[in-house]
Amino acid sequence: MSAPMNTRLPSKDVYYFTIRSNIYQVVLLSLLIFLPWNTKTVLDIVSYTLLSSEILIGVILCSNFLIGLYISQKSNFVKKSVSYRVRAALKGACFYVLAACFFHVIAVLYGAPFFESISQTFHFGALLASMAVFPGLCLLGLNVSSWIKVFSLNSADLGPESVVQITAVSSIIGAWLGAFPIPLDWDRDWQEWPITCMVGTLLGYMTGLIIAALHLCIRYNQLRKHKVT
């Protein structure tokens, strides 16, 4: 996972908000994942995989939507009409669903059941899309050049864009690593598809949030000192 190359500093408000929002998401997701583990409650991802994943997806979508809304208000000085925002939201929702379907197909190509567990596979795709794609939709919108800048040219601005870049990559890596325990002959209930991949995705996302916050903190202070001197 390469570090973003753009050295433009975010505003002080955006810097502190980004750090706080990363910490908030890590703490909240940790509580939602690990406290209910094997408790047989609706949040237990082992016992109620679909329902708990839907709750987690809702929490992640709402969190990133609110974060994107705040960042856009702080950085975008051009006021958009209500109709424009509604159209943008509908297009973003469509792209999110397409991303979930895309990850569903990728999971099947990598060995997920084709006819069985269709709902479980789609929930996994939706969960991965909520962490790897939806934050980008909230912050970058549907501007293709912005996506190319962040993910292809490795030129994400320090701050929210670098968080989007790092967490997207770490979520996908986490989903891939989560598949490794499935074929092991341990006979554990949590080895059933797609529990380990979901947990891997969530752990990858949280790891990305921590790495992104540390990277932002270190680079922000380095660049501030450099500009002062």
C-alpha positions in Angstrom: 0.0 0.0 0.0 1.9 3.1 -1.2 1.7 6.4 0.5 -0.1 9.3 -1.2 2.2 11.6 -2.9 0.3 14.9 -2.8 1.7 17.2 -0.1 -1.1 19.8 0.0 -2.1 20.4 3.6 -5.8 20.1 4.6 -7.3 22.8 6.7 -7.0 22.5 10.5 -10.7 21.8 10.9 -10.6 19.0 8.3 -7.4 17.6 9.8 -8.8 17.2 13.3 -12.2 16.1 12.0 -10.6 13.3 9.9 -8.6 12.0 12.8 -11.6 12.0 15.1 -13.9 10.4 12.6 -11.3 7.6 12.0 -11.0 6.9 15.7 -14.8 7.0 16.1 -15.3 4.4 13.3 -12.7 2.1 14.7 -14.1 2.2 18.2 -17.7 1.8 17.0 -17.0 -1.1 14.6 -14.9 -2.9 17.2 -17.8 -2.7 19.7 -20.3 -3.9 17.1 -18.1 -6.8 15.9 -16.4 -8.2 19.0 -18.7 -7.6 21.9 -21.6 -9.6 20.4 -19.3 -12.4 19.1 -20.9 -15.8 19.9 -23.6 -14.3 22.1 -26.4 -15.5 19.8 -27.8 -11.9 19.6 -28.8 -10.1 16.4 -25.4 -8.4 16.2 -23.5 -11.8 16.4 -22.0 -12.1 12.9 -21.5 -15.9 13.4 -25.1 -16.7 14.4 -26.9 -14.0 12.4 -24.6 -13.3 9.5 -27.1 -11.5 7.2 -28.8 -9.4 9.8 -25.6 -8.3 11.6 -24.0 -7.5 8.2 -27.0 -5.4 7.3 -26.6 -3.4 10.5 -22.9 -3.0 10.0 -23.4 -1.9 6.4 -26.0 0.7 7.6 -23.6 2.0 10.2 -20.7 2.3 7.7 -22.9 4.0 5.1 -24.4 6.5 7.5 -21.0 7.3 9.0 -19.3 7.9 5.6 -22.3 9.9 4.3 -22.1 12.2 7.3 -18.3 12.5 7.0 -18.6 13.3 3.3 -21.3 15.8 3.9 -19.1 17.7 6.5 -16.0 17.6 4.3 -17.9 18.9 1.2 -19.3 21.8 3.3 -15.8 22.7 4.4 -14.1 22.4 1.1 -16.7 23.1 -1.6 -17.6 26.8 -1.8 -19.9 26.4 -4.8 -23.5 25.9 -3.6 -25.4 23.2 -5.5 -29.1 23.1 -6.1 -31.3 20.6 -4.4 -32.1 18.9 -7.7 -28.4 18.5 -8.5 -27.8 17.0 -5.1 -30.7 14.6 -5.5 -29.5 13.4 -8.9 -26.0 13.0 -7.5 -27.3 11.0 -4.6 -29.3 8.7 -6.9 -26.3 8.2 -9.2 -24.1 7.4 -6.2 -26.6 4.9 -4.9 -26.7 3.2 -8.3 -22.9 3.0 -8.5 -22.8 1.6 -5.0 -25.3 -1.2 -6.0 -23.2 -1.9 -9.1 -20.1 -2.1 -7.0 -21.8 -4.6 -4.6 -22.8 -6.7 -7.7 -19.3 -6.4 -9.0 -17.8 -7.8 -5.8 -20.4 -10.5 -5.7 -19.3 -11.7 -9.2 -15.6 -11.5 -8.2 -16.3 -13.6 -5.1 -18.0 -16.2 -7.2 -15.1 -16.2 -9.7 -12.8 -16.8 -6.7 -14.7 -19.8 -5.5 -17.8 -18.6 -3.6 -20.9 -20.8 -4.1 -22.7 -19.9 -7.4 -26.2 -21.2 -6.7 -26.0 -21.7 -3.0 -25.6 -18.8 -0.5 -26.5 -16.2 -3.1 -27.8 -13.9 -0.4 -24.7 -14.4 1.8 -22.4 -13.6 -1.2 -24.3 -10.5 -2.1 -24.2 -9.3 1.5 -20.5 -9.8 1.4 -20.3 -7.8 -1.8 -22.4 -5.0 -0.3 -20.2 -4.9 2.9 -17.0 -4.7 0.8 -18.5 -2.0 -1.4 -19.6 0.0 1.6 -15.9 0.2 2.7 -14.0 0.2 -0.6 -16.3 2.2 -2.8 -18.9 4.2 -0.9 -16.4 6.5 1.0 -15.0 7.5 -2.4 -18.4 8.2 -3.7 -19.1 10.5 -0.8 -15.8 12.4 -1.0 -14.9 12.2 -4.7 -18.4 12.0 -6.2 -18.6 10.6 -9.8 -15.7 12.7 -11.1 -13.6 10.1 -13.0 -10.5 12.3 -13.0 -10.7 12.5 -9.2 -10.8 8.7 -9.0 -7.9 8.4 -11.4 -5.9 10.9 -9.4 -6.5 9.0 -6.1 -6.3 5.4 -7.2 -4.3 5.4 -10.4 -1.9 8.3 -10.2 -1.3 7.9 -6.5 -1.8 11.7 -6.0 -4.5 11.8 -3.3 -4.5 15.0 -1.2 -3.4 14.5 2.4 -6.5 14.2 4.5 -9.9 12.6 3.5 -8.6 11.6 0.0 -5.7 9.7 1.5 -8.0 8.0 4.0 -10.3 6.9 1.1 -7.3 5.5 -0.8 -5.8 3.6 2.1 -9.0 2.2 3.5 -10.2 1.0 0.1 -7.0 -0.9 -0.5 -6.8 -2.3 3.1 -10.5 -3.5 2.9 -9.9 -5.5 -0.3 -6.7 -7.0 1.2 -8.6 -7.9 4.3 -11.4 -9.6 2.3 -8.7 -11.6 0.4 -6.9 -12.6 3.6 -10.2 -13.5 5.2 -10.7 -16.4 2.7 -7.7 -18.3 4.0 -9.3 -19.9 7.1 -12.4 -21.2 5.2 -10.8 -24.5 3.7 -8.9 -25.4 6.9 -10.1 -28.5 8.6 -11.0 -27.0 12.0 -14.8 -27.6 11.9 -15.7 -24.2 13.4 -19.0 -22.5 12.8 -17.3 -19.2 12.0 -15.5 -20.9 9.0 -18.8 -20.9 7.0 -18.9 -18.7 4.0 -18.7 -15.7 4.1 -18.1 -15.0 7.8 -14.3 -14.9 7.7 -14.2 -12.8 4.6 -16.6 -10.3 6.2 -14.6 -10.1 9.3 -11.4 -9.8 7.3 -12.9 -6.9 5.3 -14.0 -5.2 8.5 -10.5 -5.7 10.1 -8.9 -4.5 6.9 -11.0 -1.4 6.9 -10.3 -0.6 10.6 -6.6 -1.2 10.0 -6.7 1.2 7.1 -8.4 3.8 9.3 -5.7 3.5 11.9 -2.9 3.6 9.3 -4.5 6.5 7.5 -4.9 8.5 10.8 -1.2 7.8 11.7 -0.1 8.7 8.2 -2.1 11.9 8.3 -0.9 12.9 11.7 2.8 12.3 10.9 2.8 13.9 7.4 0.7 16.9 8.5 3.1 17.8 11.3 6.1 17.2 9.0 4.8 19.5 6.3 3.8 22.1 8.8 7.3 22.2 10.2 8.7 22.3 6.7 6.5 25.2 5.7 7.3 27.1 8.9 11.1 26.7 8.4 
